[in-house]
């Protein structure tokens, strides 16, 4: 019994820990990306991003709504059947009969008889109103318009997403190019400060000059991290909007 309880406890812990590890790994992927990682990053085509965006929850809700309206359309096309009524029934049972007889010469006596009986009936009828007849085709057309409206809503939602996706897409490509330049600037600033630090220790450079080089290094780092932060933000937003793994697939 204790062994079973121990297995259940271990299994429960795994169910809790594994999702957290997956989230941590994805966060680590984007947090530990190097300039080379950004430079080699390949974005999916815009067409594929647009197509994947249609798999989002808002589009799925519209798809469910559309299926409901399609089912209603089929019902409207069969609505003429309600004008016809067909019915029937059957009965089976034992019929009992008791009769009595007497006259002046015969004393009263009773006689009982029974027999099985089966009966059934079938019938039909037609019932309609003029309004219902003339509204048959318009009802079907109205239902078709509801389905078309859902398709237009999906198209409208996608058109509203496209500018956001294009903006993020362009921003990422531009920022990656800028990041490469900022990375080179940071590398140069680091090397320059390292050389200045050695010169200072050897008495070849004063403290003011070293402070200037340090300020240049810090500024280069700030600019690099700012561009890197913008890229990470845009990448994550693009993943959410398009339901497309970009960082997590690395």
Buried (B, 14 or more C-beta within 10 A) or exposed (E): EEEEEEEEEEEEEEEEEEEEEEEEEBEEBBEEBEBEEBEEBEBBEBEEBBBBBBEBEEBEEBEEBBEEBBEBBEEBBEEEEEBEEEEEEEEEEEEEEEEEEEEEEEEEEEEEEEEEEEEEEEEEEEEEEEEBEEEBEEBBEEBBEBBEEBEEBBEEBBEEBBEBBEEBBEBBEBBBEBBBEBBEBBEEBBEBBEEBBEBBEEEEBEEEEBEEBBEBBEEBBEBBEBBBEBBBBBBBBBBEBBBBEBBBEE
